[in-house]
Amino acid sequence: MKGFRALLSACLLVWAMPAAGSDLVFTSWGGAYQDAVRDAWLTPFSKASGISVLEDTGPALAKIRLMVETGSVTWDVVATSGSGFAMGSRLGLFERITDTMVDQSHIIPGARNPYGVPSEIFATVVGYSTRTFPQDPPRNFADFWNTRKYPGERLLPALPTGVLEAALLADGVKKEDVYPLLSSDTGLNRAIEKIREIRPYVSFWWSSAAQVVQALASGDGVMALGWSGRFQDGIDAGLPIAMAWDQSIMQVGYFMILKGAPDRDNALALLRYISSADAQSRLSKYIAYGPTRTDALSMIPTSRLQRLPSTPERLEKGLLIDSNWWAEHGRRATELYTSVMEGS
């Protein structure tokens, strides 16, 4: 009997620990972001832990929901943000992450969430052509809307996240009042009307972040709302573009564990790894996204820090996206935004 208990205890201990040499599946949206995550986190994690990380792409909410509800989960960790993350949390598709599972004591205020570990901070900003505006360039969202002072064609995203917020900021709304105002029909309509105002100057509505950088560089537009990391890629490649940092719409990326994940313990090990200060400071070597830990900033060289959205100064000026607002109002906002895109 004692021998059986000892064997049982040993089996339970092995079950509770990440299994060296085993696998977990990480899923994101591919492209430059997933390349950066692989170089900064996945490969070093595998070498340190002995846990192989297999990769997949396309973590659409509908696919995640189907996996969880049918009990056929093949992904362990998924990376996403915005309304998809908030809606998935509400639907119970992600494991709850407690402080005893992953230490998040140093996470930037406003970024913590019980259903995911903050992975990085990125931002929507005004990008512009330095050929068109070599002097006195645009500095904020009001300048983006100022077609008299800054003439030329604009580029806007095909999805409204971040654009509604920018429209209200351009219209003089204080950042702390943006979401209370958007939560009313009056405020939502005000944002839509502001976007309708700029519509005649929009040359196209981009669906790929690479498109907007190429368009600015080729002269198909003089100013755009786009992601800071992609603009920085263009700047690093020597393209004639720059960014305005006086205002920005900040967004937090998250890594989540799916309910019913086949390798939950290994998934937790990965989340603990990517949330460490050292790992957080490393991602910006590969893509211009900021860390989510305040203590990681001091580990990043000043020259690289100035490329990132989550410096204290930029966080102070920026507006952090409210994912819960988008989960609740996103469908209606998207319908209204689409009608403007289509000319209604």
C-alpha positions as CSV (number, residue, x, y, z in Angstrom):
1,M,0.0,0.0,0.0
2,K,2.8,2.4,0.9
3,G,4.5,1.6,-2.5
4,F,1.2,2.3,-4.3
5,R,0.9,5.7,-2.5
6,A,4.4,6.6,-3.4
7,L,3.8,5.7,-7.0
8,L,0.6,7.7,-7.1
9,S,2.3,10.8,-5.5
10,A,5.1,10.6,-8.1
11,C,2.5,10.4,-10.9
12,L,0.6,13.4,-9.6
13,L,3.9,15.4,-9.3
14,V,4.8,14.7,-12.9
15,W,1.2,15.6,-14.0
16,A,1.5,19.0,-12.2
17,M,4.8,20.0,-13.8
18,P,5.4,21.1,-17.4
19,A,6.6,18.1,-19.3
20,A,10.0,18.6,-20.8
21,G,10.1,17.5,-24.5
22,S,6.3,18.0,-24.9
23,D,4.5,20.4,-27.1
24,L,2.1,23.3,-26.9
25,V,0.4,25.2,-29.8
26,F,0.6,28.9,-30.1
27,T,-1.7,30.8,-32.5
28,S,-1.6,34.4,-33.7
29,W,-2.2,36.4,-36.9
30,G,1.1,35.6,-38.6
31,G,3.2,38.3,-40.4
32,A,5.9,40.5,-38.8
33,Y,4.2,40.2,-35.4
34,Q,4.4,36.4,-35.2
35,D,8.0,36.5,-36.5
36,A,8.9,38.9,-33.7
37,V,7.2,36.8,-31.0
38,R,9.0,33.7,-32.3
39,D,12.4,35.4,-32.2
40,A,11.9,37.2,-28.9
41,W,9.9,34.6,-26.9
42,L,8.9,31.2,-28.5
43,T,12.4,30.0,-29.5
44,P,14.2,31.1,-26.3
45,F,11.4,29.6,-24.2
46,S,11.7,26.3,-26.0
47,K,15.5,26.3,-25.5
48,A,15.1,27.1,-21.8
49,S,12.2,24.8,-21.0
50,G,12.6,21.9,-23.4
51,I,8.9,22.5,-24.4
52,S,8.4,22.6,-28.2
53,V,6.1,25.3,-29.5
54,L,4.1,24.5,-32.6
55,E,2.6,27.5,-34.4
56,D,-0.7,28.2,-36.2
57,T,-2.4,31.3,-37.5
58,G,-5.9,32.8,-37.7
59,P,-7.3,32.8,-34.1
60,A,-10.7,34.1,-35.2
61,L,-13.3,34.3,-32.4
62,A,-15.8,32.1,-34.2
63,K,-13.2,29.3,-34.6
64,I,-12.1,29.6,-30.9
65,R,-15.7,29.4,-29.8
66,L,-16.4,26.3,-32.0
67,M,-13.3,24.5,-30.5
68,V,-14.3,25.2,-26.9
69,E,-18.0,24.5,-27.3
70,T,-17.5,21.2,-29.1
71,G,-14.6,20.1,-26.8
72,S,-12.2,19.8,-29.8
73,V,-9.6,22.3,-28.6
74,T,-6.3,22.0,-30.5
75,W,-4.7,25.3,-29.5
76,D,-3.2,26.1,-26.1
77,V,-2.2,29.8,-26.2
78,V,-3.8,32.4,-28.6
79,A,-2.7,36.0,-29.1
80,T,-5.3,38.7,-29.8
81,S,-6.6,42.0,-28.6
82,G,-9.6,44.4,-28.7
83,S,-13.2,43.3,-28.9
84,G,-12.4,39.7,-29.8
85,F,-10.5,39.3,-26.5
86,A,-13.3,41.0,-24.5
87,M,-16.0,39.0,-26.2
88,G,-14.2,35.7,-25.8
89,S,-13.7,36.5,-22.1
90,R,-17.5,37.2,-21.7
91,L,-18.3,33.9,-23.5
92,G,-16.1,32.0,-21.1
93,L,-13.7,30.8,-23.8
94,F,-10.5,31.5,-21.9
95,E,-9.0,30.2,-18.7
96,R,-9.0,32.6,-15.7
97,I,-5.4,33.6,-14.9
98,T,-4.8,34.3,-11.2
99,D,-1.8,36.1,-9.6
100,T,-0.6,32.8,-8.2
101,M,-0.4,31.4,-11.8
102,V,1.3,34.4,-13.3
103,D,2.8,37.3,-11.4
104,Q,1.4,40.5,-12.9
105,S,2.3,42.9,-10.1
106,H,4.4,45.1,-12.4
107,I,1.9,45.3,-15.3
108,I,1.1,48.9,-16.5
109,P,-2.2,50.1,-14.8
110,G,-5.2,49.6,-17.0
111,A,-3.6,46.7,-18.9
112,R,-4.4,43.9,-16.4
113,N,-7.2,41.4,-17.2
114,P,-8.1,38.2,-15.4
115,Y,-8.5,36.2,-18.7
116,G,-5.2,37.0,-20.3
117,V,-1.6,38.0,-19.8
118,P,-0.7,41.4,-21.4
119,S,1.9,40.7,-24.0
120,E,2.7,44.1,-25.6
121,I,1.3,47.6,-26.2
122,F,0.8,49.0,-29.7
123,A,-0.7,52.2,-30.9
124,T,-2.7,53.8,-33.7
125,V,-1.1,57.1,-34.6
126,V,-1.0,59.7,-37.4
127,G,1.6,58.7,-40.0
128,Y,2.5,61.2,-42.7
129,S,4.7,61.7,-45.8
130,T,7.8,63.7,-45.0
131,R,8.0,64.7,-48.7
132,T,4.7,66.4,-48.5
133,F,5.2,67.9,-45.0
134,P,8.9,68.5,-44.6
135,Q,8.3,71.4,-42.2
136,D,5.5,72.1,-39.6
137,P,4.2,68.5,-39.9
138,P,0.9,67.2,-38.4
139,R,1.1,66.5,-34.7
140,N,-2.2,65.1,-33.6
141,F,-5.6,63.9,-34.7
142,A,-7.0,67.4,-35.2
143,D,-4.2,68.0,-37.7
144,F,-5.3,64.8,-39.5
145,W,-8.8,66.3,-40.0
146,N,-7.4,69.7,-40.9
147,T,-7.5,69.5,-44.7
148,R,-7.0,73.2,-45.2
149,K,-3.7,73.4,-43.4
150,Y,-2.6,69.9,-44.4
151,P,-4.1,69.2,-47.9
152,G,-4.0,65.8,-49.6
153,E,-5.5,62.4,-49.5
154,R,-5.9,60.4,-46.3
155,L,-5.9,56.7,-45.5
156,L,-8.2,55.1,-42.9
157,P,-8.5,51.6,-41.6
158,A,-11.4,49.5,-42.9
159,L,-12.4,48.7,-39.3
160,P,-13.5,51.4,-36.8
161,T,-11.5,50.4,-33.7
162,G,-9.4,53.4,-32.8
163,V,-10.9,55.6,-35.5
164,L,-14.0,56.6,-33.5
165,E,-11.8,57.6,-30.6
166,A,-9.5,59.6,-32.8
167,A,-12.5,61.4,-34.4
168,L,-13.7,62.6,-31.0
169,L,-10.2,63.6,-29.9
170,A,-9.9,65.6,-33.1
171,D,-13.2,67.2,-32.3
172,G,-11.9,68.5,-29.0
173,V,-13.2,65.8,-26.6
174,K,-10.9,65.2,-23.6
175,K,-9.6,61.6,-23.5
176,E,-11.3,60.8,-20.2
177,D,-14.6,61.8,-21.8
178,V,-14.3,59.7,-25.0
179,Y,-15.9,56.5,-23.8
180,P,-18.7,58.0,-21.7
181,L,-19.6,60.1,-24.7
182,L,-19.4,57.1,-27.2
183,S,-21.7,55.2,-24.9
184,S,-24.5,57.6,-25.8
185,D,-26.3,57.8,-29.2
186,T,-25.3,61.4,-29.4
187,G,-21.6,60.7,-28.9
188,L,-21.5,57.8,-31.3
189,N,-23.2,59.8,-33.9
190,R,-20.8,62.7,-33.3
191,A,-17.9,60.5,-34.0
192,I,-19.5,59.1,-37.1
193,E,-20.3,62.5,-38.4
194,K,-16.6,63.6,-37.8
195,I,-15.5,60.6,-39.9
196,R,-18.1,61.5,-42.6
197,E,-16.5,64.9,-42.7
198,I,-13.1,63.5,-43.7
199,R,-14.5,60.9,-46.1
200,P,-14.2,62.9,-49.3
201,Y,-10.4,63.1,-48.7
202,V,-10.0,59.3,-48.0
203,S,-8.2,57.7,-51.0
204,F,-8.8,54.2,-49.6
205,W,-9.7,52.2,-46.5
206,W,-6.8,49.8,-45.7
207,S,-7.2,46.3,-44.5
208,S,-3.5,45.4,-44.3
209,A,-1.1,47.4,-42.3
210,A,1.5,47.0,-45.0
211,Q,-0.8,48.7,-47.5
212,V,-0.8,52.0,-45.5
213,V,3.0,52.2,-45.3
214,Q,3.4,51.5,-49.0
215,A,0.7,54.0,-49.9
216,L,2.3,56.8,-48.0
217,A,5.7,56.0,-49.4
218,S,4.4,55.9,-53.0
219,G,2.4,59.1,-52.7
220,D,-1.1,57.5,-52.8
221,G,-1.8,59.4,-49.7
222,V,-0.2,62.1,-47.6
223,M,-1.5,61.1,-44.1
224,A,-2.9,58.0,-42.5
225,L,-4.2,56.5,-39.3
226,G,-2.2,53.3,-38.8
227,W,-0.2,51.2,-36.4
228,S,3.0,52.7,-35.0
229,G,5.0,49.4,-35.3
230,R,4.3,49.2,-39.1
231,F,5.1,52.9,-39.6
232,Q,8.4,52.3,-37.7
233,D,9.2,49.4,-40.0
234,G,8.8,51.7,-43.0
235,I,11.0,54.4,-41.3
236,D,13.7,51.8,-40.6
237,A,13.6,50.8,-44.3
238,G,14.3,54.4,-45.3
239,L,10.9,55.3,-46.6
240,P,9.9,59.0,-46.5
241,I,7.4,58.7,-43.7
242,A,7.2,59.8,-40.0
243,M,4.8,59.6,-37.1
244,A,3.1,62.2,-34.9
245,W,3.2,61.2,-31.2
246,D,1.3,64.0,-29.6
247,Q,-1.8,61.8,-29.5
248,S,-2.2,58.1,-29.9
249,I,-4.8,55.3,-29.3
250,M,-3.1,52.6,-27.2
251,Q,-4.1,49.0,-27.4
252,V,-2.9,46.0,-25.3
253,G,-2.2,42.6,-26.8
254,Y,-3.0,39.5,-24.7
255,F,-1.9,35.9,-24.6
256,M,-4.8,33.6,-23.4
257,I,-5.2,30.0,-22.6
258,L,-8.2,28.4,-24.2
259,K,-10.7,26.5,-22.0
260,G,-9.9,22.9,-22.4
261,A,-6.4,23.5,-23.7
262,P,-4.6,20.1,-24.0
263,D,-1.3,21.4,-22.6
264,R,-2.5,23.9,-20.0
265,D,0.6,23.5,-17.7
266,N,3.0,24.1,-20.5
267,A,0.8,27.1,-21.6
268,L,1.1,28.6,-18.2
269,A,4.9,28.1,-18.3
270,L,4.9,30.2,-21.5
271,L,2.8,32.9,-20.0
272,R,5.1,33.2,-17.0
273,Y,8.0,33.4,-19.4
274,I,6.7,36.2,-21.6
275,S,5.5,38.2,-18.7
276,S,9.0,38.4,-17.1
277,A,10.8,41.8,-17.2
278,D,13.6,40.3,-19.3
279,A,11.3,38.9,-21.9
280,Q,9.2,42.0,-22.0
281,S,12.2,44.2,-22.7
282,R,13.3,41.8,-25.6
283,L,10.3,42.0,-27.9
284,S,11.1,45.6,-29.0
285,K,14.4,44.3,-30.6
286,Y,12.2,42.7,-33.3
287,I,9.2,44.9,-33.6
288,A,8.4,48.4,-32.3
289,Y,5.8,47.4,-29.7
290,G,6.2,48.5,-26.1
291,P,6.5,46.3,-22.9
292,T,3.6,46.0,-20.6
293,R,5.7,46.0,-17.4
294,T,6.9,49.3,-16.0
295,D,10.2,47.8,-14.8
296,A,11.1,46.5,-18.3
297,L,11.5,50.1,-19.6
298,S,14.8,50.6,-17.8
299,M,16.2,47.5,-19.5
300,I,15.6,49.0,-23.0
301,P,18.3,51.3,-24.6
302,T,17.2,54.9,-24.9
303,S,17.5,54.8,-28.7
304,R,15.1,51.9,-28.9
305,L,12.8,53.2,-26.2
306,Q,12.0,56.3,-28.3
307,R,10.5,54.1,-31.0
308,L,7.9,52.5,-28.6
309,P,4.4,53.6,-27.6
310,S,4.5,52.7,-23.9
311,T,7.0,55.2,-22.6
312,P,5.6,57.1,-19.6
313,E,5.2,60.3,-21.6
314,R,3.3,58.6,-24.4
315,L,1.2,56.6,-22.0
316,E,0.3,59.9,-20.4
317,K,-0.8,61.5,-23.7
318,G,-2.4,58.3,-25.2
319,L,-5.9,56.9,-24.8
320,L,-6.1,53.2,-23.9
321,I,-8.7,51.4,-25.9
322,D,-11.6,50.1,-23.8
323,S,-12.1,46.5,-25.1
324,N,-15.3,46.1,-23.0
325,W,-16.8,49.0,-24.8
326,W,-16.0,47.5,-28.1
327,A,-17.4,44.1,-27.1
328,E,-20.7,45.8,-26.1
329,H,-21.0,48.4,-28.9
330,G,-18.7,47.1,-31.6
331,R,-21.4,45.6,-33.9
332,R,-23.4,48.9,-34.0
333,A,-20.2,51.0,-34.4
334,T,-19.0,48.8,-37.3
335,E,-22.4,49.1,-39.1
336,L,-22.3,52.8,-38.9
337,Y,-18.7,53.0,-39.9
338,T,-19.2,50.7,-42.9
339,S,-22.1,52.9,-44.1
340,V,-19.7,55.9,-44.1
341,M,-17.1,53.9,-46.0
342,E,-19.8,53.0,-48.6
343,G,-20.8,56.6,-49.0
344,S,-24.0,56.7,-47.0
